[in-house]
Structures are given as C-alpha cells and as structure tokens.
Amino acid sequence: MANIKSQIKRNRQNEKRRLRNRTVRSELRTRTKAAMAAAEAGEGGAEALAAAMQRIDTAAARGVIHANSAARQKSRLQKRINALGE
C-alpha cells in the first residue's frame, strides 16, 4: 500500500478508470456479438453493425482502446459480415 498521498489518490483514480473501461470493453464485445448474430439471422444486421462500429469509435475517442486497435476490430467485423453476405 502506498504511503504517499498523491499515490493513494492516483490508485483511487486508476481503480475508477479501470472499472469504467471494463464496462466499455464489455459493451464492445456484446455489440460485436449482436451484430454477428443479426447478420447471420438476416434481420437488422445493418443497424447492429452501425451500432457496433459507433461504439468502437467512441471507445477509441475516449482512449479506452487504441485507435489502431479500433481500426483493426472494425475491419475484422466488416470482413466477417461481408463473408456472410456472399
């Protein structure tokens, strides 16, 4: 446990951010799975895909995930959706 006041505060801040980031990443996975399920079922796939892409962009803008990671996730998701349509 830290003895320095600033480090104690930093630990509190890091814990808050960790929990906030965890919920965002969890939602990303949920939206991605929902987009894939909708595309496989053939109903509402475009809306689910748009929602997933928007959440990925938002997470990158807020610094939860890196911009390159967001681009990679979006690319892979789009590629999987396109493969289902063929």
Protein Blocks (a to p, Z undefined) as FASTA:
>chain_A
ZZbfklmmmmmmmmmmmmmmmmmmmmmmmmmmmmmmmmmnopoklmmmmmmmmmmmmmmm
nomacfklmmmmmmmmmmmmmmmmZZ
